[in-house]
């Protein structure tokens, strides 16, 4: 459709690891991560900060389970 942004993807809670609604994801940016529908394949698990959206070290991810998401 013309005029629609293709922002595809979904939100995941950094606390529970479960998918949440778009409304909840946008209302809680410090504890949710937006995951895009990309097909970029990478090996191994990585941690992403729910606050900044950036990848963080494994040590930081394990030390901060309520504000990071493990991506495999």
The first five atom37 places (N, CA, C, CB, O) and aatype in JSON, in Angstrom:
{
  "aatype": [20, 20, 20, 20, 20, 20, 20, 20, 20, 20, 20, 20, 20, 20, 20, 20, 20, 20, 20, 20, 20, 20, 20, 20, 20, 20, 20, 20, 20, 20, 20, 20, 20, 20, 20, 20, 20, 20, 20, 20, 20, 20, 20, 20, 20, 20, 20, 20, 20, 20, 20, 20, 20, 20, 20, 20, 20, 20, 20, 20, 20, 20, 20, 20, 20, 20, 20, 20, 20, 20, 20, 20],
  "atom_mask": [
    [1, 1, 1, 1, 1],
    [1, 1, 1, 1, 1],
    [1, 1, 1, 1, 1],
    [1, 1, 1, 1, 1],
    [1, 1, 1, 1, 1],
    [1, 1, 1, 1, 1],
    [1, 1, 1, 1, 1],
    [1, 1, 1, 1, 1],
    [1, 1, 1, 1, 1],
    [1, 1, 1, 1, 1],
    [1, 1, 1, 1, 1],
    [1, 1, 1, 1, 1],
    [1, 1, 1, 1, 1],
    [1, 1, 1, 1, 1],
    [1, 1, 1, 1, 1],
    [1, 1, 1, 1, 1],
    [1, 1, 1, 1, 1],
    [1, 1, 1, 1, 1],
    [1, 1, 1, 1, 1],
    [1, 1, 1, 1, 1],
    [1, 1, 1, 1, 1],
    [1, 1, 1, 1, 1],
    [1, 1, 1, 1, 1],
    [1, 1, 1, 1, 1],
    [1, 1, 1, 1, 1],
    [1, 1, 1, 1, 1],
    [1, 1, 1, 1, 1],
    [1, 1, 1, 1, 1],
    [1, 1, 1, 1, 1],
    [1, 1, 1, 1, 1],
    [1, 1, 1, 1, 1],
    [1, 1, 1, 1, 1],
    [1, 1, 1, 1, 1],
    [1, 1, 1, 1, 1],
    [1, 1, 1, 1, 1],
    [1, 1, 1, 1, 1],
    [1, 1, 1, 1, 1],
    [1, 1, 1, 1, 1],
    [1, 1, 1, 1, 1],
    [1, 1, 1, 1, 1],
    [1, 1, 1, 1, 1],
    [1, 1, 1, 1, 1],
    [1, 1, 1, 1, 1],
    [1, 1, 1, 1, 1],
    [1, 1, 1, 1, 1],
    [1, 1, 1, 1, 1],
    [1, 1, 1, 1, 1],
    [1, 1, 1, 1, 1],
    [1, 1, 1, 1, 1],
    [1, 1, 1, 1, 1],
    [1, 1, 1, 1, 1],
    [1, 1, 1, 1, 1],
    [1, 1, 1, 1, 1],
    [1, 1, 1, 1, 1],
    [1, 1, 1, 1, 1],
    [1, 1, 1, 1, 1],
    [1, 1, 1, 1, 1],
    [1, 1, 1, 1, 1],
    [1, 1, 1, 1, 1],
    [1, 1, 1, 1, 1],
    [1, 1, 1, 1, 1],
    [1, 1, 1, 1, 1],
    [1, 1, 1, 1, 1],
    [1, 1, 1, 1, 1],
    [1, 1, 1, 1, 1],
    [1, 1, 1, 1, 1],
    [1, 1, 1, 1, 1],
    [1, 1, 1, 1, 1],
    [1, 1, 1, 1, 1],
    [1, 1, 1, 1, 1],
    [1, 1, 1, 1, 1],
    [1, 1, 1, 1, 1]
  ],
  "atom_positions": [
    [[0.82, -1.18, 0.0], [0.0, 0.0, 0.0], [0.87, 1.24, 0.0], [-0.94, 0.0, 1.19], [1.88, 1.31, 0.7]],
    [[0.48, 2.18, -0.76], [1.22, 3.43, -0.81], [1.02, 4.21, 0.47], [0.8, 4.26, -2.02], [-0.08, 4.24, 1.02]],
    [[2.09, 4.83, 0.95], [2.0, 5.66, 2.12], [2.2, 4.93, 3.44], [0.69, 6.32, 2.14], [2.26, 5.56, 4.49]],
    [[2.31, 3.62, 3.4], [2.52, 2.87, 4.63], [3.99, 2.56, 4.79], [1.7, 1.58, 4.63], [4.65, 2.16, 3.83]],
    [[4.5, 2.73, 6.0], [5.88, 2.38, 6.26], [5.97, 0.87, 6.47], [6.44, 3.15, 7.5], [5.07, 0.28, 7.07]],
    [[7.02, 0.27, 5.99], [7.2, -1.16, 6.13], [8.02, -1.51, 7.34], [7.84, -1.73, 4.9], [8.96, -2.29, 7.23]],
    [[7.7, -0.97, 8.49], [8.47, -1.14, 9.7], [8.53, -2.54, 10.25], [7.94, -0.27, 10.71], [9.03, -2.71, 11.36]],
    [[8.09, -3.54, 9.57], [8.04, -4.93, 9.99], [8.83, -5.28, 11.22], [8.49, -5.75, 8.91], [9.77, -4.58, 11.6]],
    [[8.45, -6.35, 11.84], [9.14, -6.8, 13.02], [8.19, -6.91, 14.19], [10.28, -5.88, 13.35], [6.98, -6.78, 14.04]],
    [[8.76, -7.16, 15.35], [7.95, -7.34, 16.54], [8.76, -6.94, 17.77], [7.46, -8.8, 16.65], [9.97, -6.73, 17.69]],
    [[8.09, -6.85, 18.89], [8.74, -6.46, 20.13], [8.84, -7.65, 21.06], [7.97, -5.31, 20.82], [7.94, -8.5, 21.09]],
    [[9.94, -7.72, 21.81], [10.15, -8.78, 22.78], [10.51, -8.15, 24.12], [11.27, -9.77, 22.3], [11.29, -7.2, 24.18]],
    [[9.92, -8.68, 25.19], [10.22, -8.19, 26.53], [11.6, -8.67, 26.97], [9.15, -8.66, 27.54], [11.93, -9.84, 26.81]],
    [[12.4, -7.76, 27.52], [13.71, -8.14, 28.04], [13.57, -8.88, 29.36], [14.61, -6.9, 28.22], [14.46, -9.62, 29.75]],
    [[12.46, -8.69, 30.04], [12.25, -9.33, 31.35], [11.8, -10.77, 31.19], [11.23, -8.54, 32.17], [12.39, -11.67, 31.78]],
    [[10.75, -11.0, 30.39], [10.21, -12.35, 30.26], [10.72, -13.09, 29.04], [8.72, -12.29, 30.2], [10.68, -14.32, 29.0]],
    [[11.21, -12.36, 28.04], [11.65, -12.98, 26.8], [10.51, -13.27, 25.84], [12.36, -14.25, 27.11], [10.73, -13.78, 24.74]],
    [[9.3, -12.94, 26.23], [8.13, -13.21, 25.39], [7.85, -12.03, 24.46], [6.9, -13.49, 26.26], [8.27, -10.9, 24.7]],
    [[7.14, -12.34, 23.39], [6.72, -11.29, 22.47], [5.61, -10.48, 23.13], [6.24, -11.89, 21.11], [4.78, -11.03, 23.85]],
    [[5.62, -9.17, 22.89], [4.6, -8.27, 23.44], [3.97, -7.5, 22.29], [5.21, -7.31, 24.5], [4.48, -7.49, 21.17]],
    [[2.86, -6.84, 22.58], [2.18, -6.08, 21.55], [3.0, -4.86, 21.16], [0.78, -5.65, 22.03], [3.87, -4.42, 21.92]],
    [[2.73, -4.34, 20.0], [3.43, -3.14, 19.53], [3.19, -1.98, 20.48], [2.96, -2.78, 18.11], [4.1, -1.2, 20.76]],
    [[1.97, -1.85, 20.98], [1.65, -0.77, 21.91], [2.47, -0.86, 23.18], [0.17, -0.79, 22.25], [2.98, 0.15, 23.67]],
    [[2.6, -2.07, 23.72], [3.41, -2.24, 24.94], [4.88, -1.99, 24.64], [3.22, -3.66, 25.52], [5.58, -1.37, 25.45]],
    [[5.35, -2.46, 23.5], [6.74, -2.26, 23.13], [7.11, -0.8, 23.01], [7.04, -2.96, 21.85], [8.18, -0.38, 23.45]],
    [[6.23, -0.02, 22.41], [6.48, 1.41, 22.25], [6.34, 2.16, 23.58], [5.53, 2.01, 21.21], [7.01, 3.16, 23.8]],
    [[5.47, 1.67, 24.47], [5.26, 2.33, 25.75], [6.36, 1.98, 26.75], [3.91, 1.94, 26.32], [6.55, 2.71, 27.73]],
    [[7.09, 0.9, 26.52], [8.13, 0.45, 27.47], [9.47, 0.27, 26.75], [7.7, -0.87, 28.15], [9.97, -0.85, 26.68]],
    [[10.05, 1.34, 26.23], [11.27, 1.19, 25.43], [12.5, 0.73, 26.21], [11.58, 2.47, 24.76], [13.44, 0.22, 25.61]],
    [[12.52, 0.91, 27.52], [13.69, 0.51, 28.31], [13.69, -0.98, 28.63], [13.74, 1.3, 29.6], [14.72, -1.53, 29.01]],
    [[12.56, -1.64, 28.48], [12.5, -3.07, 28.81], [12.02, -3.94, 27.66], [11.61, -3.28, 30.0], [11.71, -5.11, 27.86]],
    [[11.94, -3.36, 26.45], [11.58, -4.14, 25.28], [12.57, -3.89, 24.15], [10.15, -3.81, 24.82], [13.21, -2.84, 24.1]],
    [[12.67, -4.86, 23.26], [13.57, -4.76, 22.12], [12.74, -4.96, 20.86], [14.73, -5.79, 22.21], [11.93, -5.88, 20.78]],
    [[12.96, -4.1, 19.87], [12.3, -4.27, 18.58], [13.18, -5.16, 17.72], [12.05, -2.89, 17.88], [14.35, -4.86, 17.49]],
    [[12.61, -6.25, 17.25], [13.34, -7.18, 16.39], [12.8, -7.06, 14.98], [13.21, -8.65, 16.91], [11.59, -7.16, 14.75]],
    [[13.69, -6.83, 14.04], [13.26, -6.68, 12.66], [13.09, -8.04, 12.0], [14.26, -5.81, 11.88], [13.51, -9.06, 12.53]],
    [[12.49, -8.02, 10.85], [12.26, -9.25, 10.09], [13.42, -9.5, 9.14], [10.95, -9.17, 9.31], [13.2, -9.89, 7.99]],
    [[14.63, -9.3, 9.59], [15.78, -9.51, 8.71], [16.17, -10.97, 8.71], [16.96, -8.64, 9.14], [15.91, -11.7, 9.68]],
    [[16.8, -11.4, 7.64], [17.23, -12.78, 7.54], [18.73, -12.88, 7.7], [16.79, -13.38, 6.2], [19.35, -13.83, 7.21]],
    [[19.33, -11.91, 8.37], [20.77, -11.93, 8.59], [21.16, -13.07, 9.5], [21.25, -10.6, 9.18], [20.8, -13.09, 10.67]],
    [[21.89, -14.03, 8.96], [22.28, -15.19, 9.75], [23.59, -14.92, 10.46], [22.39, -16.44, 8.86], [24.57, -14.47, 9.86]],
    [[23.6, -15.21, 11.75], [24.84, -15.1, 12.51], [24.96, -16.34, 13.38], [24.87, -13.8, 13.37], [23.96, -16.97, 13.73]],
    [[26.16, -16.68, 13.72], [26.36, -17.89, 14.5], [26.4, -17.58, 15.98], [27.64, -18.58, 14.08], [26.88, -16.52, 16.38]],
    [[25.91, -18.5, 16.79], [25.95, -18.35, 18.23], [24.92, -17.38, 18.78], [27.29, -17.92, 18.65], [24.25, -16.67, 18.02]],
    [[24.82, -17.34, 20.09], [23.87, -16.46, 20.76], [24.55, -15.12, 21.08], [23.32, -17.11, 22.04], [25.75, -15.06, 21.34]],
    [[23.74, -14.07, 21.05], [24.23, -12.73, 21.35], [23.25, -12.07, 22.3], [24.4, -11.88, 20.05], [22.09, -12.48, 22.39]],
    [[23.7, -11.06, 23.0], [22.84, -10.3, 23.89], [22.68, -8.89, 23.33], [23.41, -10.26, 25.33], [23.63, -8.29, 22.83]],
    [[21.44, -8.37, 23.43], [21.14, -7.02, 22.97], [20.52, -6.25, 24.13], [20.18, -7.04, 21.73], [19.66, -6.77, 24.84]],
    [[20.97, -5.02, 24.32], [20.43, -4.17, 25.37], [19.04, -3.68, 24.98], [21.36, -2.98, 25.64], [18.83, -3.22, 23.86]],
    [[18.1, -3.78, 25.91], [16.75, -3.26, 25.66], [16.75, -1.74, 25.72], [15.75, -3.83, 26.67], [15.88, -1.1, 25.13]],
    [[17.71, -1.16, 26.41], [17.76, 0.29, 26.57], [18.31, 0.97, 25.32], [18.61, 0.66, 27.78], [17.7, 1.9, 24.79]],
    [[19.47, 0.5, 24.85], [20.11, 1.15, 23.7], [19.83, 0.45, 22.38], [21.6, 1.23, 23.92], [19.96, 1.06, 21.32]],
    [[19.46, -0.82, 22.42], [19.24, -1.59, 21.2], [20.53, -2.14, 20.61], [18.56, -0.73, 20.19], [20.51, -2.8, 19.57]],
    [[21.65, -1.88, 21.27], [22.95, -2.33, 20.77], [23.31, -3.69, 21.36], [24.03, -1.31, 21.1], [22.82, -4.08, 22.42]],
    [[24.18, -4.39, 20.64], [24.69, -5.65, 21.16], [25.64, -5.36, 22.31], [25.4, -6.47, 20.05], [26.39, -4.39, 22.28]],
    [[25.6, -6.21, 23.33], [26.47, -6.07, 24.49], [27.24, -7.37, 24.68], [25.65, -5.71, 25.77], [26.93, -8.38, 24.06]],
    [[28.25, -7.32, 25.54], [29.06, -8.52, 25.78], [28.23, -9.58, 26.5], [30.32, -8.17, 26.6], [27.22, -9.27, 27.13]],
    [[28.67, -10.81, 26.39], [27.99, -11.91, 27.07], [27.97, -11.68, 28.57], [28.66, -13.24, 26.73], [26.95, -11.94, 29.22]],
    [[29.09, -11.21, 29.13], [29.16, -10.96, 30.57], [28.12, -9.92, 30.99], [30.57, -10.49, 30.96], [27.45, -10.1, 32.01]],
    [[27.98, -8.84, 30.23], [27.0, -7.81, 30.56], [25.59, -8.37, 30.42], [27.18, -6.57, 29.66], [24.72, -8.09, 31.26]],
    [[25.35, -9.14, 29.38], [24.03, -9.72, 29.17], [23.61, -10.63, 30.31], [24.01, -10.49, 27.87], [22.46, -10.59, 30.75]],
    [[24.53, -11.44, 30.8], [24.22, -12.35, 31.9], [24.06, -11.59, 33.21], [25.31, -13.41, 32.03], [23.28, -12.0, 34.07]],
    [[24.8, -10.5, 33.38], [24.72, -9.72, 34.61], [23.48, -8.83, 34.65], [25.96, -8.86, 34.76], [23.08, -8.38, 35.73]],
    [[22.86, -8.57, 33.51], [21.71, -7.66, 33.43], [20.53, -8.35, 32.72], [22.08, -6.36, 32.68], [20.12, -7.9, 31.65]],
    [[19.98, -9.41, 33.3], [18.94, -10.17, 32.6], [17.62, -9.41, 32.41], [18.67, -11.42, 33.35], [16.84, -9.77, 31.53]],
    [[17.35, -8.39, 33.22], [16.08, -7.67, 33.08], [16.13, -6.57, 32.02], [15.7, -7.06, 34.42], [15.09, -6.05, 31.62]],
    [[17.32, -6.22, 31.55], [17.41, -5.16, 30.53], [18.15, -5.62, 29.28], [18.09, -3.93, 31.1], [18.53, -4.79, 28.46]],
    [[18.37, -6.93, 29.13], [18.99, -7.47, 27.92], [18.18, -8.65, 27.41], [20.45, -7.89, 28.19], [17.47, -9.3, 28.17]],
    [[18.29, -8.9, 26.14], [17.61, -10.02, 25.5], [18.65, -10.9, 24.84], [16.56, -9.52, 24.46], [19.55, -10.41, 24.15]],
    [[18.53, -12.19, 25.04], [19.44, -13.15, 24.4], [18.87, -13.5, 23.04], [19.65, -14.43, 25.29], [17.72, -13.95, 22.95]],
    [[19.65, -13.32, 22.01], [19.22, -13.66, 20.65], [20.09, -14.8, 20.16], [19.31, -12.43, 19.69], [21.31, -14.75, 20.28]],
    [[19.46, -15.82, 19.61], [20.25, -16.95, 19.1], [20.26, -17.0, 17.61], [19.73, -18.25, 19.63], [20.89, -17.88, 17.03]]
  ]
}
